[in-house]
């Protein structure tokens, strides 16, 4: 299977980095082909703006969806967007790994989605090519997530609410919207205060989850 691993964490000595290393080693041993988009290492630009287009359909006003559709048809996105789109085309499965920031993904990863899951490439707003007609249909996606807060805070009765409800804007409104089949997330709570043994166990569990892919 071809797997694109999209990773967002700035610290190479972090538990998240250990998770990524476990994933890449496990997937390689299982015979999968893997490409990695390590967004902080790449210094990926998270801002969707006029500089994303080598040529514009309309130069007097920036209307993003028509410009993205035009760039998708003409291949006139800037090279860094084209490169990431080619990875998405190649992949059978996308794995997004990130820590929770304010109940969502880091800005650099959201920016990757804003720029790469472009109109005309991941969905078509003109023909209603969304959800079951999304342009990424046939591919799968999963998330590997860490939090600093305890699991009790992310429960129905917790201060933050059920984490699965909070993540629906990603699983449903982004992934399913573009036609992706969403696999269960692997969520690890309170990683900042976990023991070394707990961390080791979580790495082993993650390895087993990936073996079952």
Secondary structure, 3 states (H helix, E strand, C coil): CEEEEEEECCCCCCHHHHHHHHHHHHHHHCCCEEEEEEHHHHCCCCCCCHHHECCCCCCCCCCHHHHHHHHHHHCCECHHHHHHHHHHHHCCEEEEEEECECCECCHHHHHHHHHHCCECCCEECCCCECHHHCCCCCCEEEEEEECCCCHHHHCCCCCCCCHHHHCHHHHHHHHHHHCCEECCCEEECCHHHCCHHHHHHHHHHHHHHHHCC
